[in-house]
């Protein structure tokens, strides 16, 4: 299977031109940062998609800070870019800057996350159904454990982010009618491998060295990979003593699955830029407005889905 931007010094330092085609449209891209392998792949694919289409991409790494993203967007607006791509670090606090973009007649496309703003402030949003992702993960666990009691620990994403909110909601939806499954501990790991490991260590200590934990649900694969290391260091077998289900579909989780150390992942494609640029091309051509949400697929992979092969298919995508 084949998967293929001055208002502040911080924003100015973070922004660089990554495509050198002078005649193409200029697009500003405010990325959250590089907190995960999936995020790095999204950045790589966005840059390559822009280059292939002849667009000049002005890239800003916000380093997980909303104030950096707002500063970058205002810089893009001041430059008069033709469009803005925004992967918002949190869901709230965007109304003013999105209104500024609208008044400047610059279309904004949201990538992979939603905002709590009126949808007339942006052109469209490209992403998966985040609630559905959580439901798929939870549904897998329901089927896997059957009737036996299962105490679940949860590694949440960045507090206040739409993936953390929605992936939690979806998972809870999937297990709510199954009294034998319960989330006994839940804490943010901020979507990072290091914090995922640290929080998992605290879960293990609090739960009889991990012996009272049936399963881990992680809002992304990177936190799950960090947790796997913590489980191994505690003398337990990840994937066997503690079932592990997570979301994103990054190469390292497929390696873990191939080794029997993770059980399932729900893929989130990192190619959000392709559909975003398609929508912008049509809008620039004749004013065609896309649907307000362009949904990507959320596919479940387990140990029976050739995880070694899936790793090979993804490892060159910039994760």
N, C-alpha and C positions, 0 to 999 in steps of 0.2 A: 504494500500500500504506500503511495507517495504522498508526502505532506510538504510540501514546499511554501533656534530668538531676544532712554534706557532708565527703567525706573529704579532699579536697584543694582548694586554691584554684583550681588549674588546671581541675579538673573542674567546679567551680561556675561559673567564668567562661564555660566553653565551652557550658553547657547552657541551653537556652531552650525555652519552650513555643511550639509553632508552630501548634497548633490550639486554638480557644477554645470548644469545645463541652463545657460542664461536666459533662454527664450521661453522656458516652461513656467507654469504657474508656481507661485511660491506658497508653501504650506508650512505653518508653524506647528510643531508637535511638542506638547508638554507632557512628558512622561513622568510617572510617579517617582521612579528611581530604578534600582536594580536589586530589589529585595529578594528576588527569587529567580531561578532558572527560567521559569516561564516568562517573567517580565523581560529578561534579557533577550529571549527569543522573539518576543513581540517587537522589541526595539529593532533587532536585526532585520526582521521581515518587513517592518515599516520602512526602514531605510532602503532596502533593496527594491521594494515595490515602488517607492518614489523614483528611484533611479531608473528603473525599467520604463516608467511612464514619462520620463523627461521632466519631472517636477523638481524644483529646488526645495529641499527640506531644511527648515531651521529647527534644530533639535535642542530641547532644554530638559535636563535631568533635575527634578525637583528635590531629590534626596529625601523623599518621604515627607516633605513639608508643604502644606497647602499655601502658605504665604509665598513660597518660591514659585508655585504654579500660577498664582494670581499675578505676581510680578512679571512672569514670563508672558502670560496672555496679554497684559497691558503693553508689553514691549512689542509683541506681534502686532497688536492693533496700531500702535504708533508707527510701525514700519509699513503698514498697509498691505499685509499679506493677503493672499487670495482666499485662504481658508485656514482654519485651526483644527487640529486634532487634539483632543484632551482626554487623557486617562486620569480621572479625578481620584485623588488620594482618599477623600472622604465624600460623603453624599451631600452635606450641607455647606452653606456659605458662598454659593456661586452666583447668586442673583445679580449683584452689582456688575461684576466683570462680564458676565454673559450679556447683560443689557448693553454694556459699552460696545461689545462686539456686534450686537444686533444693530445699534445705532450707526456703526461704521460700515454696515452691510457686509460683514464678514461672516460667512457660514461656519458654524462650529459643529463638529461631529464628535460625539463621545465614543470612546473605545473601551470596551470590556467592563465598564462600570457605569452606574446610573447616578443622577444627581436629583436632589429634592428641589427642583426648580421647575417653573412652568415650561412645558415642552415647546412653546413658541419662541424660546430663547436659544434653541439649538436646532440644527437641520434634522439630524437623526442620531440614533445611538446604535452602535454595532456591538453585539455581545451575545452571550448565551443567556438562557433563562436560569438565573442563579438559584432560584427556589427549586426549579426542576433538578438541577445538579445535586442539591442536597437530598431531594427525594430519591433520586437514583441511588445515591450512596446508602441512604437509610434502607431502601428497599432491598438492596443486596444483602445488608446485614440481617434484616428480618428473615430472609430466606435462608441465609447461611446458618443461623443459630437455631432455627426452629422453635421448639417449645422450651428450650433450656434457659435458665436465668442468665442474663448478660448485663453486667455492670460496665457502663461505657464511660470513658474519659474523652473529653473534647478539647482539641487545640483550635481556638478561634483565630480568625484573621484580625487585621488591624481594627481596633475598636472604632465604630462609627462608619466603617466602609460598607458599601453595599454588598460586596461578596460575603463579608462576615455576617451581616444581618440576614441576608437571604439564604445563604447556605445553611445557617443554623435553623432558620424557619423551615426550610424544606426537609432537612433531616428529622426534625421534631415532628413534622407532619407524617413522615413515613413510619415512625415508631410509636405514635401516640396511642394507637389501638392495640398495642402489644405490651401487656403489663409486665411481661418477663424481661423487657428491655428498658433500661433506665440510664439516663446520664447522671453520673454521681459526682463528677468533677468537670468544670469547664473554665478555661482561662485563655486569654489571648497569648499567642506566640508571635503576633505581629507579622505573620507570613514569612518569617525567617527561619532558617535551619538552626542557627545557634540558639535562638530563644525557644524554638520547638524542643530542642534537646534539654534545655534548662528547665522548662516547665514540666516536661515529661518526667524528669528526675524527681521533681517535687510530687508529682502524681504517684510515682512508684513508692516513694517513701511513705506517703499517706495511706497507701492501699496495700499494707502488709507485704511490702517489698515488690508489689506488682501482682502478687498471687490472687488478689481479689478483683483484678481487672480482667474482664473478658475481651474487650475490644477498645481500640482507639479510632476515633473519627477526627481527622485533621482537615481543616478548611483548604489546605493546599499540600502538594506533595513535598515541598521543601521542609515544612515543619514535620511531616511524617518521617522523612529521611533522618532528620535530627533526632526524632523520638526513637527510631529504630536503633540508633547508636546507644542511646540511654538504656533501652531495654536490654541490649546485648551486654552492656557493662554491668547491669544488675543481675546477670546470670540467667536471664530468661531467653526464650527463643521467639523473636518477633515473627509474626505470621503463623505461629503455632500456639504458643502459650498465650499470646495476645494477638487477636485478629486486627488487621490494619486496613482501613479504607480511607481514601483521601481523594482530592480533586486536582486536576490540571493535566496529567498525562505527560510529565517531563521525563527525559531519558533516565535519570537516576532512579525513579520509582519503578521503571520497567526492569532495570538491573536488579533492584531489590526483589521484585516479583519473580524474576528468573531464578534468584537464589533462594526462593521460598520465604523471604523475610518481609514481604508485604503481600496483601491478598487481592486488593482491587483498587482501581482508580477510575475516576470519571474524567474523560478528556475534555479540556477546554482548548480549542485551537488558538494558537498565537497569531494566526493570520487574520487580524481584525482590519488591517489596512486595505486589503484587497477590496472587500465590499464597501469600505468607506470611500476609497478613491473612485470606485465605480459610481457611487451615488453622487459624488462631487462632479465627476465628468458630465453626467446627465444634467445636473443642476446648472453648471457653467454653460452648457450647450444651449439650453432653451428654457431654463427655469424650472425644469421638472423637479418636483419635491418628492423625495422618497417617503416610504412609511416611517413613522417616528421611531420604530424599533426594527432592526434587521437582526434576526436571530440566527445564531450559529448552532451547530449540532453538539449535543452532549452525549458521548458514547461511553458505555461501561466496558472496561477491560479487566479481566481476571487472569489468574495464573494459567488458565487453559487457552489464552488467546495469543500464544507465541510471544511472550514478553521480551525474549532475547531478540527476536526479529523486529519487534516494535522499537526497541532501543536502537538498533542499527538504523532504522528508518528516520529517527529523530535526532541522532547525535550530531549531525552537521547543521542543524537549524539555528545555532547560536545560543542554545541553552547554557 
